[in-house]
Amino acid sequence: MDVEQLIEAVIAREGGYVADPADRGGATCWGISERVARLQGYAGPMRDLSKREAAAMYRQRYWLAPKLDRIAVRAPELAGELFDTGVNMGPAVAIGFLQRALNALNRGASDYPDVAVDGMIGPKTLAALDGFLGRRSSEEVLVRAVDVLQGARYLALAEARPADEAFVYGWLSNRVSGHA
C-alpha cells in the first residue's frame, strides 16, 4: 500500500464524527482528535472536519513529519504498520517500538549497533534497519515485533485504566494483526 491507500484505510476504519465520553482522546472526526486538529491549524467544529482535511493531517503528522517515507523505501509493510500504530498511539511510540525491536534483534550488537529509543527516525535508526534487512531480510519479523509491543501496550492501558477495557477488544482486533 502507498501512503494514500493507508490514509484511506484509516479514514474508512475510523469513520466520521465520534464523541465517546469514555475516550480520553475526546471528540474525533475521521480518526483525527480535536487536539491534533487544533495543532494542525483546524479551527472549526470537529463535526465539520472534511475527509480531505483529515487526509492532509494524516499525511503531514503521521507520515511525513516522523519520516516514514524513509522507512517505506526500505520496508513498505513496516512503514504501513508504523503509520497505523502511530495514528493510534502517536508516531514517537510507534518508532520507539521499532527501535526496541531493532535493538533486540541485532544479536548483541554484532549485526549493527544498538540505537537510542528516542522515538525519532534518524540516520542511526535507518542504518540499523538497513543492517537488519541486510542480515535477516525479514521485514515481517519487524512488523510482528511492532504488533506485539502494541498489543502489550493496549493490555497495560486497560489494566491501568478500567474504562479503557471498553476499547481494548477493538484495539486488538482492528490494530494488532501482523499487517498494516
C-alpha positions in Angstrom: 0.0 0.0 0.0 1.1 3.5 -0.6 0.5 6.3 1.8 -2.7 7.4 0.1 -4.1 3.9 0.4 -3.0 3.8 4.1 -4.8 7.1 4.8 -7.9 5.9 3.0 -8.0 2.7 5.1 -7.6 4.6 8.4 -10.3 7.1 7.5 -12.7 4.2 6.5 -11.9 2.3 9.7 -12.2 5.4 12.0 -15.4 6.7 10.4 -16.9 10.1 10.9 -17.6 12.2 14.0 -17.4 10.4 17.3 -17.6 11.9 20.8 -17.4 8.9 23.2 -17.3 10.2 26.8 -15.2 7.2 27.9 -12.5 8.1 25.3 -9.8 10.3 26.9 -8.9 11.5 23.4 -12.1 13.4 23.2 -14.1 14.1 20.1 -12.7 12.8 16.8 -13.6 13.0 13.2 -12.2 10.6 10.6 -9.9 9.4 13.5 -8.4 12.9 14.0 -8.7 14.0 17.6 -9.7 17.6 18.4 -6.3 18.2 20.0 -4.4 17.1 16.8 -6.8 19.1 14.6 -6.1 22.2 16.6 -2.4 21.6 16.5 -2.7 21.3 12.7 -4.5 24.6 12.5 -8.1 23.5 12.1 -10.4 25.9 14.0 -13.8 24.7 13.0 -16.2 22.3 14.7 -14.9 18.8 14.7 -18.1 17.5 13.2 -17.3 19.6 10.1 -13.8 18.3 9.5 -13.7 17.1 5.9 -12.1 13.9 4.8 -9.7 15.9 2.6 -8.6 18.0 5.6 -8.2 14.8 7.7 -6.2 13.1 5.0 -3.8 16.1 4.8 -3.3 15.9 8.6 -2.6 12.2 8.4 -0.1 12.7 5.6 1.8 15.5 7.4 1.6 14.5 11.0 1.8 10.7 10.8 3.8 10.1 7.6 6.0 13.0 6.6 6.9 14.5 10.0 8.0 11.2 11.5 9.9 10.4 8.2 8.0 7.2 7.5 8.6 7.8 3.8 12.3 6.9 4.6 11.2 3.6 6.1 8.8 2.9 3.2 11.6 2.9 0.5 13.3 0.1 2.6 10.4 -1.8 4.1 6.9 -0.7 2.9 4.9 -3.1 5.0 6.8 -2.0 8.1 6.2 1.7 7.2 2.4 0.9 6.9 2.4 -0.7 10.3 4.3 2.2 11.9 1.8 4.6 10.3 -1.2 2.7 11.7 0.4 2.3 15.1 1.4 6.0 15.1 -2.1 7.1 14.3 -3.4 5.2 17.3 -0.6 5.7 19.8 1.5 8.6 18.4 4.4 8.4 16.0 7.1 8.5 18.7 5.6 5.5 20.4 5.5 3.5 17.1 9.0 4.4 16.2 10.1 3.6 19.7 8.6 0.1 19.2 10.7 -0.2 16.0 13.9 0.9 17.8 13.3 -1.5 20.7 12.8 -4.4 18.2 15.9 -3.5 16.2 17.9 -3.5 19.4 16.6 -6.9 20.5 17.2 -8.4 17.1 20.8 -7.3 16.5 22.4 -10.3 18.2 24.1 -8.4 20.9 25.0 -5.5 18.6 27.0 -7.9 16.4 24.9 -7.2 13.3 24.6 -3.4 13.8 24.9 -1.1 16.8 22.0 -0.5 19.2 20.1 2.7 18.6 18.7 5.1 21.2 15.0 4.5 21.8 14.1 8.1 21.3 11.0 7.8 19.0 12.7 9.6 16.1 13.8 8.2 12.7 17.4 9.4 12.1 20.5 8.1 10.4 21.3 5.6 13.1 17.8 4.1 13.1 17.8 3.9 9.3 21.3 2.3 9.4 20.1 -0.3 12.0 17.1 -1.0 9.8 19.4 -1.5 6.8 21.6 -3.7 8.9 18.7 -5.8 10.0 17.2 -6.2 6.5 20.6 -6.9 5.0 21.4 -9.7 7.5 17.9 -11.1 8.3 15.9 -10.0 5.2 12.6 -10.4 7.1 10.5 -7.3 7.2 7.6 -9.4 8.5 9.5 -10.1 11.8 9.8 -6.4 12.5 6.1 -5.9 11.7 5.3 -8.7 14.2 7.6 -7.2 16.8 5.8 -3.8 16.5 2.5 -5.6 16.7 3.5 -7.5 19.8 4.7 -4.3 21.6 1.5 -2.5 20.5 -0.7 -5.3 21.9 1.2 -5.3 25.2 0.7 -1.6 25.5 -3.1 -1.9 24.9 -3.3 -4.5 27.6 -1.3 -2.3 30.0 -3.6 0.6 29.3 -6.7 -1.4 30.1 -5.1 -2.7 33.3 -4.1 0.8 34.4 -7.5 2.4 33.5 -10.5 0.1 33.6 -12.5 2.5 31.4 -10.1 1.5 28.6 -11.4 -2.1 28.8 -14.3 -0.8 26.6 -11.8 -0.2 23.8 -9.2 -3.0 24.2 -11.1 -5.6 22.2 -11.5 -3.2 19.2 -7.8 -2.1 19.5 -6.6 -5.7 19.4 -9.0 -6.9 16.7 -8.5 -3.9 14.4 -5.0 -2.7 15.1 -2.9 -5.7 16.0 -3.0 -8.1 13.1 0.5 -8.5 11.8 -0.3 -6.3 8.9 -1.0 -2.6 8.4 
